[in-house]
Amino acid sequence: MTVTRDDVQAAARRIEGRVRRTPVLQLSPTLAFKLELVQHVGSFKPRGMFNRMLSAKERGTLTGQGVVTASGGNAGLAVAYAARELGVPGRIFVPESAPPAKIARLRTLDADVVQVGSEYAEAYAAAVTASDESGALFVHAYDQPEVVAGQGTLGLELLEQADGFDTVLVAVGGGGLIAGIATAIGDRARVVGVEPELAPTMARTLEADDLIDVQVGGIAADSLGARRFGAIAFEAVKTYGVPSVLVGEDAIVAARNEFWREYRLAVEHGAAVTLAALRSGAYQPASDERVVVVVCGANTDPSTLA
């Protein structure tokens, strides 16, 4: 499976008016933030979920059975939101261990929340089975062409908004966002993935040159804890030569606190990894290198900010 820049451009046309055009905050001549945390439901995910559903609607495969997915996090929220906006049922499968607060929020978006098993893998298998049996559209959290193309629209926005840039730092979990951005702008700027040291899924996949299961954990695992990198992302990062840099737990916490202290941005730990890469020296730009930091999510408990 591959995604092209034409696919991303088509996605941009398809989801126009459904998602927010998020702002860019220019902090200096060499540093800017892409504030995707103000997207609907607090993350970049609606871009891809809307594109997946609207593409299916064009093909006639989005039926009254609605959509199903497996995710208690940002992807689940985005699927529930997009389903509600499009007027179709949304069923979100989550493990029984999912936090009650996340389940409650999903239900505020009119989603049918189904708790299955003790791990995500069991919820995922149940969602696939439900899709097969009911005819509902299955929406993957990150590894479907329409999802990746939708996430890539963030990159197209950057090309229009930023006054020239050399490098974009992108947080990496399953790889949908970095695959989309690399496809959109990888021939025009350097794209760099940033991962927690305790959730190095992309880094280990590149080392193995194969799709493998990776042990993940740490404070950012709720949003960047995919155990297996997406097949589409794997092809995209190899095509565009996207590297991964790793950041430690302390650097992530410090960057998250800096976002709040200096800019009054309440970001989740997974979204803080990009700034952490700069502040910790994991990524060291040249003196005149113009860097955009993608701030991709805000679904966090603000009471933990210092």
N, C-alpha and C positions, 0 to 999 in steps of 0.2 A: 504494500500500500504506500502510495506517495501522494503528496499534496503539492500543488504548484502555486506560483504567485497569481496566476489567473483565478485559481480557486479562492484565494484570499480576497482578491478584488471582487469576485462574485459574492462572497460572503458579506463584504462591506456594504454592497448594494442591498443585499437581502435583509440585513438586520438594521438598516438605517431607520432611526425612529424608535427602535425597540430597546436600544442600549444608550447609555450616556457617552458623550464625547468627553472623556476625562481630561482635566487640565495638566499642563506641564508647568512646574515651578522652577524658574531659572534662578539658581542660587548664586552663581558666579559665571564668568565666561567659560569655565571648564566643567561645571557640574550642574545638572538639572535632575529633578524628580518627576517621573511620570506618575501622577496620582491616581492610579487605578483603584485604590482602596475606596474611592467614592462611587464606584460602579454600583448598580443595583445589587442588593443583598450583600454588599461589602467585599466583593472580589471580582476578578476578571472573568469568572466562569460563565456568566450569562451570555457572553459573546458566542461561545461555542455551542451552548445548549440551544439558543435561539436558532443558530444556523442549522444545527442538526434537525430540529423540529420543522422549521420552515422549508428546508430542503425536502423533507419527507412529505410535507403538505403539498408541495409542488408535484411530487411524484404520485400522490394519492395514497401514500402508505402511512400517513398520520390519520388514524381512524378514531371513532368514538371510544375505542378502548384506551386511548390516551398513551401515556409513556410510563416506562419503569426505569429505575436506575438503582444502583447500590452505592450509597454514600451517606454518612451521617454528617459530613462536613460541607465545605463550600460547594462542591459539585451537587450534592443533594439539594441544598438551598437554591441553587441556580436552576436546576431542573424543575423544582416545585414552583418557583417564581415564573419561569417561562411557560410552564403548563397552565398555570392560572391565567396568565395574560392572554394565552391563545385559546382559553376556554375548553381545555381538554383535561381529563383526569390525570393526576400524577401519583404514582405509587413509588415510595422510596423505601428500599429494603436496607435495614441497618442491623448490626449485631445487637444482641440483648444487653451488651455492655455499654452501648451508646449512652452518653450523658443525658439525663432527663431534660436539661436546658435545651440541648440541640433538638431533641424530639419535639419539645414544646414549640420551638421556633418553626420547625418544619410544618407543624400543624396550623400555625398562624397563617401559613401560605396555602391552606386548604389541601395539603397533601395527605394521602393515605399512607401512614407510616406502618411498616410491617417489620417487627423485630424477629430475627431468625438467627439461631446459632450464637456461638461465643466469639467468633472471629469474622473479620470482613470477608474472607474467602467464602464462608458459608452464606452470608447475605448476598454476595455476588452470584453464587450458583443459584440461589433461590430466585433472584431477579431474572436471570437468563431463562430459567424454567417458566416463570410466570409470563415472560414475553412470548416464549414459544407456544404456550398453551392458550393464551388469551388473544394473541395478535397485536398486543400493545407494542409500541415502538421502544426498543431498547436503546438507551442513551448511555454510552460509556463515559466514565469520568474524564478520560483524556486520550484514549487511543482509537478514535474514529476519524476518518478524513474530514467530515463536516465539522466536527468539534475542533480539530486542529486548525482548519481554515478560519473558523470563527475567532479563535484566540489570536490568530495572526493579524486580525484587523487592528489590534493595538499597535502593531508595528507600522501599519500604513498611516495611522493617525500621527505617530511620531514624525514620520517623514514630512507631514504637512505642518506640524506644530513647532518643532524644534529648529532653531537657527543654526543648522549644521551640527553634526555630532560624529564622533569617531567610533564610539563603543557603547554598547548597551549591556548592562548587567541585569540578569534575569534569574529569579529564584527557580529552582528545579525540584519537582517531585516526580510525577509520572512522565512529565516531558511534553504535555500538550501545549503549554504556553511557549516554551523555548522553541519547540518545533515550528509553531506558527510564526513567531517573530523571526526566526532564522529564514524561513521561507519568504517572508515579506520583505526583509531588508538585508539578508545575509550577503548579497552581492554589492551592497552599498556601505555597510558598516560592519564592524566586528561585533559579534554576539558572544557573550561569555556567560556560561551557566554558573550559578553559585548554589552550593549544597552544604547542609550541616555535616560536620565530620562524622556524626553518628547516624546519618542517613545518606550515604554516598552512592545512591543507586545509579546515577548516570556515570560517575567516575569508575565504579567497578564494572559496569557494562562496557565502557570503552576499553578498559584494561583487558577484559576477557574477549573483546570483539565478538560478543554474543549476548543474546538476551538471557539473563540469569536471574535467579532469586537472590536478593541481597538482604542481609539482616539490617533492620533499621530501628532507631529509637531516638531518645532525646527530646528536648523541649519543643522542637518544631515538627515532630513526627505527626501531629494531628493534621497538618496540611501538606507536609513534604515527606510523608512516610510511605510512599509507594514502594513495595518490595520488588517490583519488576518494572523496568523502564518500558515505555511504549514502543511498539515496533515502528510506528511512523516517526516518532522522535529519534529513534536510533538511526534511521536512514537520513533524516534531516541534519542531525548534528555531524554525521560523517560527511555528508555532501558539502556542508558549509564550514567544516573545520572548527566546530564550536568546542572549546575546551571547558572543563569543569574545574572550579577552584573550591576548596573546602574551608569552612569556618567553624571555630569551636563554640561551645556553649556560652562561655563568658563573653565572647565577642558579639554573639547574637543578642544576649541580654543587654549589653552596653549599647548596642545600636538601637534596639527597641526603645530603651530609655532616652536616648538622644533624640529620636524622632518626637517623643512626647515633650521632653524638656525644652528643646530648641525650636520646634515647629508646631507643637500641639497637635501632632498626628498620632492617634492611637492605632498602632499597627499590631498585627499578630506576629508571633515569633518567626513564622515562615517568611513573612514579608520583610523582616528586618535583616535577612541574611545578605541582601545586596549591599546595603550600607555597611554591614559588618565586614564585608570583603575589602572595602576601601579603608575603613578605619583600622583594621587589624593588619593591613599590609598583605593580606592573602592575594589581593589584586593590586598591583602598583602601576598606575598609569604614568605615562610620560608627562613632563612638566606642562606641555601644551595640549595634551590629549583631552578632548571634549567627551565627557562621560554622562550618560543618562542612566540613572538608577530607577528601575521599575519598582514601584511600591504597590504590591499586588493584592493586599488583603487587610481587612480591618476587623475580622471576626475574633475578638479577643475580650478578655475581662479587664476593663480599664482600671479596676481597683488594684491590679497588680503592677501598675506603672509607677515608676519612681522619678 
